[in-house]
Each structure stands twice: as structure tokens, then as C-alpha cells.
């Protein structure tokens, strides 16, 4: 399976980078994962920032599943079933510090929430990768998920 991850901004915290690398390595037997970093805007006007980031996302011209706080809540087993139904490839989009524009949100083919709690966009990357790994171990009936 091919999984493309698109996220806004760089991961700056070393401990998060180490965790991301760990889970990308653990995922290698299950999927070919690529990542694209969208340049994060540094302007004070939130709408202008989201608009510029949105144009960069739309320039990629790829259908995506958006990780969004207002998306569907799935438990780990339901998420594993969702992954299983994606076929040969799927693209996930994780927004920046202020999320994504309503336009980007509206164009998502599906929206999934990681939690009702709020996480930093950098932490969300690590949490999502752990859940992706968990999903594959559930599908392969490995002992990781209890």
C-alpha cells in the first residue's frame, strides 16, 4: 500500500522527529510512505495565512483524507478497517497550527478526528503515525493492539 502524508510546516522538536522516524521505520513492512511538507506561512493575518497554505495544498491536486478536529471519531479498530478499504493508496492531510481553510476542509474526501482533545500540529503527526502503525498491526493480527 502507498500512503502519502501531507503536512504543513516542519517538525522542530527533536523528540517528535525521533518518534516520527521510529514509526516511519516500523511502518516500512506494511506500506510505502512518502511525506510532503507544505511551507508554513508566518503572517499575522490568520485568513491570509490559511489562504496561502491552502493554495499550496490545492496545487498538489491530489484527493486527501483530512485529519480534522471536527471529523469523524474512529476507534483504532474502525480506523484499521478504514485503512483496509483504501485499496492501493491513500493521502492524508494534516494542517498547520491553525488548521486548514474551509475550502480545503470542504474538498476532503473524508475527515477524521484524532481526538476530541487538541494537540499541537507537530504532535499530531507522531500520534497519527502511531495509530497508522496500530492499524496495520490490527489488520495483520499482531500483538501490538490489546
C-alpha positions as CSV (number, residue, x, y, z in Angstrom):
1,X,0.0,0.0,0.0
2,X,1.2,3.5,-0.7
3,X,0.5,6.2,1.8
4,X,1.2,9.9,1.2
5,X,1.3,12.2,4.1
6,X,1.0,16.0,3.5
7,X,1.6,18.3,6.5
8,X,2.0,22.0,6.9
9,X,5.3,23.1,8.4
10,X,8.4,21.4,9.7
11,X,8.7,19.3,12.8
12,X,11.0,21.3,15.0
13,X,11.1,19.4,18.3
14,X,13.8,16.7,18.3
15,X,11.9,14.3,20.4
16,X,9.0,14.4,18.0
17,X,11.3,14.0,15.0
18,X,12.8,10.9,16.7
19,X,9.3,9.5,17.3
20,X,8.2,10.2,13.7
21,X,11.3,8.4,12.4
22,X,10.7,5.5,14.7
23,X,7.1,4.9,13.4
24,X,8.1,5.5,9.8
25,X,10.6,2.7,10.2
26,X,8.1,0.4,11.9
27,X,5.6,1.1,9.1
28,X,8.1,0.0,6.3
29,X,6.9,-3.6,6.2
30,X,3.3,-2.5,5.8
31,X,3.3,0.5,3.5
32,X,5.4,2.7,1.2
33,X,5.1,6.1,3.0
34,X,6.0,9.4,1.5
35,X,5.7,12.8,3.1
36,X,5.3,16.3,1.6
37,X,5.9,19.4,3.8
38,X,3.9,22.4,2.8
39,X,5.7,25.7,3.7
40,X,4.0,27.2,6.8
41,X,3.1,30.9,6.5
42,X,4.4,33.4,9.0
43,X,1.9,36.3,8.7
44,X,-0.3,37.8,11.5
45,X,-3.5,37.7,9.5
46,X,-4.9,34.2,10.1
47,X,-7.2,34.3,7.0
48,X,-4.3,35.3,4.7
49,X,-2.1,32.6,6.2
50,X,-4.7,29.9,5.7
51,X,-5.4,31.1,2.2
52,X,-1.7,30.9,1.2
53,X,-1.2,27.5,2.7
54,X,-4.5,26.3,1.1
55,X,-3.2,27.3,-2.4
56,X,-0.1,25.2,-1.8
57,X,-2.2,22.3,-0.8
58,X,-4.5,22.7,-3.8
59,X,-1.5,22.9,-6.1
60,X,-0.7,19.3,-5.2
61,X,-4.0,18.3,-6.9
62,X,-4.5,15.1,-5.0
63,X,-7.6,13.7,-3.2
64,X,-7.0,13.5,0.5
65,X,-8.4,12.4,3.9
66,X,-8.2,15.4,6.2
67,X,-7.2,14.9,9.9
68,X,-9.6,17.5,11.4
69,X,-10.8,18.1,14.9
70,X,-14.4,18.2,13.6
71,X,-14.0,14.9,11.6
72,X,-15.4,11.5,12.3
73,X,-14.3,9.9,15.5
74,X,-13.0,6.4,15.0
75,X,-11.6,3.9,17.4
76,X,-8.4,2.1,16.5
77,X,-10.2,-1.0,15.1
78,X,-12.5,1.2,13.0
79,X,-9.5,3.1,11.7
80,X,-7.8,-0.2,10.7
81,X,-11.0,-1.1,8.8
82,X,-10.9,2.3,7.1
83,X,-7.3,1.7,6.1
84,X,-8.1,-1.7,4.7
85,X,-10.8,-0.2,2.5
86,X,-8.5,2.3,0.9
87,X,-7.1,-0.1,-1.7
88,X,-3.7,0.6,-3.2
89,X,-3.1,4.2,-2.0
90,X,-4.4,7.0,0.3
91,X,-3.3,10.5,1.0
92,X,-3.7,12.1,4.5
93,X,-3.5,15.8,5.1
94,X,-2.6,17.4,8.4
95,X,-3.0,21.1,8.7
96,X,-0.8,23.7,10.4
97,X,-1.1,25.4,13.7
98,X,-4.4,27.0,12.7
99,X,-5.7,24.0,10.8
100,X,-6.8,24.5,7.2
101,X,-9.2,26.8,5.3
102,X,-12.9,26.0,5.0
103,X,-12.2,25.4,1.2
104,X,-9.6,22.8,1.9
105,X,-11.9,21.2,4.6
106,X,-14.7,21.1,2.1
107,X,-12.7,19.4,-0.6
108,X,-11.6,16.5,1.7
109,X,-13.0,13.1,0.6
110,X,-13.3,12.2,4.3
111,X,-12.5,13.9,7.6
112,X,-11.2,12.0,10.6
113,X,-10.6,13.3,14.1
114,X,-7.6,12.1,16.1
115,X,-9.3,13.0,19.3
116,X,-11.7,15.5,20.8
117,X,-8.7,16.9,22.7
118,X,-6.4,19.4,21.0
119,X,-2.8,18.5,20.1
120,X,-0.1,20.6,18.5
121,X,0.1,20.1,14.8
122,X,3.6,18.6,15.3
123,X,2.4,16.2,18.0
124,X,-0.5,15.2,15.8
125,X,2.0,13.8,13.2
126,X,3.5,11.4,15.7
127,X,0.1,10.4,17.2
128,X,-1.2,9.8,13.7
129,X,1.8,7.6,12.7
130,X,1.4,5.6,15.9
131,X,-2.3,5.0,15.0
132,X,-1.4,4.1,11.5
133,X,1.1,1.5,12.7
134,X,-1.5,0.2,15.2
135,X,-4.0,-0.1,12.3
136,X,-1.6,-2.3,10.3
137,X,-0.8,-4.5,13.3
138,X,-4.6,-4.9,13.9
139,X,-5.1,-6.0,10.3
140,X,-2.1,-8.4,10.5
141,X,-3.3,-9.7,13.8
142,X,0.0,-8.8,15.6
143,X,0.1,-8.4,19.3
144,X,0.7,-4.7,19.5
145,X,-3.0,-3.8,20.0
146,X,-4.6,-5.3,23.1
